[in-house]
Amino acid sequence: MHDNSADPLCPECGTQLPSADPRFTVWCPDCDWNVDPTGTLAALTPPERARRAKQLARQEQALERMPRDGAPGQSWSASACAALALATVVNLITIALAGTGLWLLVAGTWPQRVLGALEVALAVVLRPRRPRVPRHTLDRAEAPALHAVIGRVAAELGSRPVDLVAVDTRFGSAYTVLGPRRRGVLILGLPLWEALSPDQRLALIARELARDAAPGRGSTRWTAVAASSLAVWTDLFRPGKSRQARQDALYAGAGFSATGPRTDGTANGLVAVVEMITWPLLAALAYVTDRAHRLLVGLCFHTDTQSAYRADALAAKAASTKSAEGMVRCLLLAETAVFAMERFARTTGDVWQELRTYLSTVPETEHARRLRLSERQGGAIADGGLPSIHLRLRLIRQLPHAKPTVTLSPDEPTTMDAELAPVRDALAEELRTYYGR
């Protein structure tokens, strides 16, 4: 790979290269020479290339079906109904395991109680996982201005206000629901938050709240639980590496002598023989659950993609298309931000101020390279299951929302920064500890 240099002409097509910034990759916009200096795309296998091309084509088809004004499309489709049906079957199996297991524990004989305990244990393993929330959270009393802004955005979108704002060091954001009371938690990655302007932060908040307010959100959570259960089933059934190694040795004849299995003891030998006998059944079950998981994810693809596009459209409506576009474009700098954050965490300065200054000086040529890489990679670098960034930008640019429906007062950005100051300091110290300054 060709590193940064002062070469005025492209070595591939001979055209004039753009002005070089020594901090970033030199590349050619005409022929894409050195657009991928790490060689990620070149290392892909043909099946991986085909899978990504198919995923990108489906994302483009979903974009073409979006209304030009970004209005919500059809809530239900054949694939969404099929996904819900499959998820219901999977979740009912988990519920049946728990129910029959408890019944056997209470009313069964001792052998039946053992079976019941195993069923209950499996149901516990397959239970819906509680989302992990960052340690640093702010409630309404700790950040009244931030919660007030979020409340105005929620009212505009028809969503519910959040109960907590959690902050961590991811270059992104998320929304989750916790506990029996279904408390809404908005998760803000401080590196991304610091890199955005105040109006772009509004767009970020609106995007996450819009994803929660999307039609069929309850069915989405239901299918997510089923997908998680299928993934656990696959891991449980799939033979482990050590088991597979012993299996290969037995089949190859290396595990047997004239007198029987060569093991460290009789028990280990019996375990190996039992695993050899049960391995085909476990492998078949792992194959079935893995295919079911892939089918469920594929069926949810259209709904999830449409929901993501809709969230971007509503973010543009709340904060203007310009703000939403700037927010999405900033996501192109995720890798750049991670490396910069690590470097600044090893210094004695203000990590977040230095990161903000650094990202604000990224040249347009680097933005363009990252965008071109997004086009070539397709959904590979999509954030959290979102469509590829270049498609999200294409949607936003065709929207008519020029003026925001939610605005900030002159004092609110400064007040929100002050409310986040303790968290900023705490996360900066955690980064310095982690990177071992």
C-alpha atoms as one frame of an Amber mdcrd trajectory, in Angstrom:
protein
   0.000   0.000   0.000   1.118   3.460  -0.814   1.579   5.717   2.200   1.065
   9.460   2.448   3.419  11.259   0.130   3.845  14.457  -1.803   3.405  12.775
  -5.200   1.438  15.220  -7.374   0.113  12.561  -9.764  -1.820   9.368  -9.163
   0.391   6.322  -9.858  -2.608   4.471 -11.296  -4.370   6.940 -13.613  -1.899
   9.853 -13.712  -4.392  12.538 -12.650  -3.537  15.339 -10.251  -3.932  14.266
  -6.646  -5.729  16.597  -4.193  -3.711  18.619  -1.733  -2.277  16.273   0.874
  -2.736  16.587   4.628   0.167  14.679   6.266  -2.187  13.382   8.965  -4.409
  11.493   6.526  -4.287   9.117   3.589  -3.452  10.375   0.112  -5.886   8.929
  -2.438  -7.238   9.518  -5.917 -10.915  10.493  -6.274 -10.856   9.628 -10.000
  -9.773   5.983  -9.843 -10.052   5.257  -6.073  -6.352   4.478  -5.791  -5.478
   4.002  -2.098  -9.057   4.637  -0.969  -8.646   1.574   1.253  -5.039   1.750
   2.509  -5.518  -1.093   5.016  -6.607  -3.525   2.304  -9.856  -4.511   4.040
 -11.780  -4.832   0.778  -8.997  -6.725  -0.985  -8.947  -9.307   1.802 -12.617
 -10.211   1.379 -13.453 -13.650   0.059 -15.825 -13.988  -2.916 -18.709 -15.186
  -0.680 -18.203 -12.183   1.611 -18.204  -9.835  -1.369 -21.401 -11.399  -2.677
 -23.067 -11.149   0.739 -22.185  -7.478   1.109 -23.290  -6.687  -2.431 -26.630
  -8.373  -1.747 -27.034  -6.480   1.511 -26.266  -3.171  -0.180 -28.725  -3.911
  -2.986 -31.470  -4.602  -0.442 -30.654  -1.352   1.382 -30.937   0.548  -1.904
 -34.267  -1.121  -2.681 -35.572  -0.112   0.742 -34.434   3.459   0.077 -36.242
   3.547  -3.272 -39.470   2.526  -1.541 -39.236   5.389   0.954 -41.632   8.302
   0.284 -39.815  11.387  -0.966 -40.929  13.406   2.045 -39.680  10.759   4.475
 -43.177  10.012   5.771 -43.698   6.634   7.442 -44.299   3.839   4.988 -46.241
   0.654   5.416 -45.897  -0.620   8.999 -46.429  -4.263   8.121 -45.234  -6.416
   5.254 -45.152 -10.120   4.454 -41.588 -10.392   5.770 -42.492  -8.580   8.999
 -45.448 -10.912   9.591 -43.302 -13.958   8.871 -40.627 -12.703  11.267 -43.220
 -12.164  13.971 -44.625 -15.673  13.439 -41.182 -17.305  13.617 -40.253 -15.244
  16.686 -43.481 -16.278  18.385 -42.713 -19.961  17.837 -39.201 -19.563  19.238
 -40.323 -17.564  22.271 -43.163 -20.002  22.998 -40.608 -22.815  23.092 -38.677
 -20.903  25.737 -41.857 -20.234  27.711 -42.845 -23.898  27.431 -39.432 -24.956
  28.731 -39.813 -22.740  31.770 -43.414 -23.810  32.395 -42.908 -27.559  32.073
 -39.664 -27.340  34.034 -41.367 -25.642  36.956 -44.253 -28.136  36.816 -41.854
 -31.088  36.912 -39.955 -29.538  39.820 -43.164 -29.223  41.815 -45.183 -32.303
  40.851 -42.705 -34.729  39.314 -40.724 -37.654  40.650 -37.030 -37.251  41.442
 -35.891 -38.159  37.905 -38.528 -35.802  36.526 -37.340 -33.080  38.868 -33.829
 -33.445  37.497 -35.240 -33.019  33.983 -37.300 -30.067  35.205 -34.214 -28.424
  36.676 -32.437 -28.795  33.340 -35.389 -27.246  31.512 -35.533 -24.314  33.930
 -31.766 -23.820  33.558 -32.133 -23.735  29.767 -34.988 -21.242  30.047 -32.818
 -19.050  32.267 -30.014 -19.168  29.699 -32.475 -18.237  26.948 -34.159 -15.445
  28.909 -34.171 -11.914  27.465 -30.956 -10.189  28.420 -31.164  -6.900  30.263
 -29.422  -4.275  28.139 -26.172  -2.994  29.533 -26.393   0.663  30.435 -23.280
   2.812  30.904 -22.323   3.517  34.487 -22.586   7.290  34.150 -26.229   8.397
  34.053 -28.055  11.693  34.485 -31.655  11.990  35.639 -33.874  15.050  35.362
 -32.621  16.536  38.630 -28.965  16.286  37.536 -29.454  17.558  33.970 -32.691
  19.564  33.754 -31.720  21.493  30.617 -30.686  18.373  28.711 -33.870  16.556
  29.707 -35.952  19.600  28.770 -34.481  19.585  25.251 -35.039  15.838  24.935
 -38.606  16.323  26.136 -39.304  18.923  23.433 -37.922  16.620  20.760 -39.976
  13.716  22.114 -43.137  15.827  22.064 -42.468  16.814  18.454 -41.988  13.180
  17.405 -44.807  11.761  19.487 -42.366   9.732  21.550 -42.142   9.504  25.316
 -39.509  11.491  27.251 -36.571   9.502  28.527 -36.082   8.732  32.212 -32.285
   8.634  32.137 -29.476   9.867  29.927 -26.453   7.561  29.992 -23.043   8.661
  28.725 -20.062   6.539  27.672 -17.068   6.631  25.317 -18.641   5.086  22.207
 -18.665   7.054  18.974 -22.405   6.661  18.578 -25.711   6.625  20.392 -28.524
   4.250  21.305 -31.905   4.001  22.971 -32.998   1.184  25.256 -35.739   0.309
  27.718 -35.055  -1.032  31.199 -36.933  -2.977  33.820 -40.585  -3.785  34.478
 -41.413  -0.075  34.517 -40.041   0.207  30.966 -37.834   3.182  31.731 -36.462
   4.819  28.610 -32.696   5.399  28.527 -30.984   7.519  25.888 -27.308   6.562
  25.543 -24.989   9.263  24.233 -21.431   8.541  23.224 -19.442  11.521  24.471
 -16.866  11.469  21.602 -19.650  11.824  19.015 -21.541  14.349  21.147 -18.431
  16.531  21.452 -17.825  16.386  17.708 -21.306  17.679  16.833 -22.614  21.231
  16.751 -25.662  22.068  18.915 -28.128  21.666  16.042 -26.508  18.374  15.019
 -26.920  17.164  18.607 -30.635  17.871  18.242 -30.642  15.674  15.146 -28.852
  12.915  17.068 -31.423  13.005  19.871 -34.280  13.036  17.376 -32.902  10.062
  15.482 -32.739   7.852  18.577 -36.166   8.901  19.871 -37.639   8.363  16.405
 -36.297   4.815  16.305 -38.035   4.092  19.608 -41.286   5.658  18.382 -41.300
   3.668  15.137 -44.463   1.650  14.370 -44.204  -1.959  15.487 -41.473  -1.275
  18.025 -43.001  -3.849  20.377 -42.850  -6.559  17.716 -39.246  -5.549  17.017
 -38.317  -6.230  20.638 -40.227  -9.529  20.478 -38.248 -10.661  17.431 -34.991
  -9.448  18.995 -35.608 -11.728  21.988 -36.195 -14.656  19.628 -33.047 -13.899
  17.642 -31.035 -13.822  20.866 -32.517 -17.175  21.928 -31.667 -18.773  18.588
 -28.096 -17.514  18.858 -27.812 -19.071  22.329 -29.293 -22.347  21.071 -26.704
 -22.436  18.287 -23.853 -21.872  20.731 -25.178 -24.575  23.053 -25.533 -27.161
  20.312 -22.391 -26.367  18.336 -19.518 -28.663  19.379 -16.753 -26.757  21.094
 -13.186 -26.597  19.808 -11.854 -29.058  22.354 -14.745 -31.421  21.695 -14.229
 -31.072  17.961 -10.503 -31.734  18.357 -11.192 -34.947  20.259 -13.783 -35.924
  17.676 -11.328 -35.403  14.819  -8.710 -37.433  16.651 -11.128 -40.323  17.204
 -12.271 -40.372  13.605  -8.655 -40.230  12.410  -7.721 -43.230  14.529  -5.333
 -41.260  16.657  -7.522 -41.665  19.706  -7.575 -45.462  19.751  -5.015 -48.153
  20.467  -5.280 -51.900  20.370  -6.775 -51.877  23.858  -9.130 -48.904  23.488
  -9.065 -45.122  23.617  -5.762 -43.510  24.594  -6.918 -40.976  27.177  -5.784
 -39.723  30.544  -8.370 -41.985  32.221 -11.429 -44.135  31.754 -13.804 -41.269
  32.499 -12.213 -39.024  29.899 -12.357 -41.825  27.389 -16.059 -42.387  28.045
 -16.717 -38.671  27.684 -14.915 -38.684  24.344 -16.900 -41.685  23.123 -20.214
 -40.184  24.256 -19.359 -36.916  22.520 -18.409 -38.835  19.376 -21.842 -40.488
  19.403 -23.829 -37.329  20.127 -21.799 -35.007  17.909 -23.814 -35.618  14.705
 -27.082 -34.857  16.504 -25.665 -31.710  18.124 -24.204 -30.566  14.817 -27.570
 -31.063  13.101 -29.382 -29.118  15.809 -26.776 -26.337  15.630 -27.254 -26.165
  11.857 -31.051 -25.913  12.192 -30.943 -23.189  14.855 -28.284 -21.261  12.972
 -30.381 -21.327   9.791 -33.444 -20.272  11.745 -31.459 -17.371  13.211 -30.300
 -16.282   9.769 -33.837 -16.551   8.430 -35.219 -14.416  11.249 -32.527 -11.766
  10.791 -33.176 -11.750   7.041 -36.921 -11.367   7.530 -36.343  -8.419   9.891
 -33.924  -6.731   7.492 -36.529  -4.787   5.516 -38.384  -3.568   8.593 -35.189
  -2.567  10.391 -33.844  -0.724   7.345 -37.090   1.167   6.780 -37.183   2.074
  10.473 -33.632   3.452  10.260 -34.429   5.549   7.187 -37.588   6.823   8.845
 -35.612   7.839  11.947 -33.181   9.852   9.816 -36.098  11.531   8.044 -37.734
  12.505  11.335 -34.389  13.773  12.637 -34.153  15.998   9.573 -37.679  17.257
  10.189 -36.964  18.090  13.834 -33.511  19.632  13.363 -33.412  20.444   9.586
 -31.857  18.461   6.748 -28.573  20.349   7.073 -28.192  19.364  10.726 -29.174
  15.737  10.098 -26.732  15.518   7.195 -23.917  16.943   9.314 -24.685  14.455
  12.089 -24.596  11.457   9.745 -21.458  12.699   7.959 -19.709  12.929  11.313
 -20.239   9.184  11.741 -17.752   8.659   8.908 -14.995   9.729  11.321 -15.575
   6.944  13.855 -12.242   5.232  13.231 -10.398   8.560  13.170 -12.000   9.572
  16.477 -11.044   6.323  18.215  -7.356   6.663  17.341  -7.338  10.357  18.234
  -9.070   9.727  21.558  -6.466   7.126  22.486  -3.648   9.553  21.663  -5.157
  12.465  23.580  -5.875  10.253  26.594  -2.112   9.819  26.978  -1.578  13.560
  27.368  -2.303  15.944  30.226  -4.659  18.219  28.292  -8.430  18.281  28.001
  -9.199  15.070  26.109 -12.555  16.230  24.799 -11.444  19.698  23.774  -8.469
  18.262  21.896 -10.666  15.656  20.237 -13.212  18.274  19.211 -10.512  20.521
  17.767  -8.892  17.634  15.913 -12.110  16.401  14.314 -13.059  19.919  13.272
  -9.835  20.126  11.234 -10.340  16.881   9.285 -10.075  17.944   5.616 -12.875
  17.454   3.129 -10.713  14.995   1.175 -10.753  12.622   4.157 -14.528  12.945
   4.502 -14.830  12.157   0.787 -12.522   9.128   1.086 -14.499   7.738   4.009
 -17.732   8.285   2.097 -16.349   6.515  -0.986 -15.209   3.662   1.232 -18.723
   3.452   2.660 -20.089   3.117  -0.869 -17.673   0.312  -1.710 -18.078  -1.520
   1.569 -21.852  -1.342   1.570 -23.383  -2.214   4.918 -20.093  -3.503   6.308
 -19.399  -0.343   8.275 -23.005   0.390   9.139 -23.495   1.404  12.724 -25.658
  -0.854  14.859 -27.495  -2.463  11.972 -28.136   0.894  10.239 -27.949   1.248
   6.449 -24.709   2.327   4.849 -23.887   5.972   5.514 -23.865   7.031   1.877
 -27.446   5.777   1.485 -28.567   7.578   4.620 -27.070  10.786   3.256 -28.814
  10.236  -0.081 -32.153  10.003   1.726 -31.576  13.112   3.839 -30.508  15.220
   0.863 -33.774  14.568  -0.958 -35.932  15.688   1.977 -37.663  19.080   1.949
 -37.227  19.935   5.641 -35.088  23.071   5.500 -36.224  24.650   8.769 -36.149
  22.875  12.137 -39.296  22.315  14.150 -37.276  22.154  17.393 -34.703  24.815
  18.256 -32.371  25.612  21.112 -32.333  28.843  23.044 -29.016  30.758  23.051
 -28.185  29.592  26.582 -29.142  25.927  26.339 -25.968  24.575  24.631 -23.771
  26.121  27.341 -26.069  24.903  30.106 -26.085  21.346  28.745 -22.296  21.367
  28.531 -22.125  22.433  32.166 -24.456  19.590  33.165 -22.235  17.100  31.344
 -18.994  18.495  32.819 -18.722  16.002  35.726 -19.264  13.087  33.356 -16.735
  14.511  30.905 -14.095  14.647  33.648 -14.912  11.152  34.910 -14.742   9.589
  31.459 -11.500  11.397  30.690  -9.928   9.897  33.827 -11.222   6.459  32.894
  -9.632   6.779  29.461  -6.315   7.852  30.962  -6.409   4.858  33.307  -7.352
   2.479  30.517  -4.652   3.649  28.142  -2.112   3.830  30.940  -0.958   7.397
  30.699
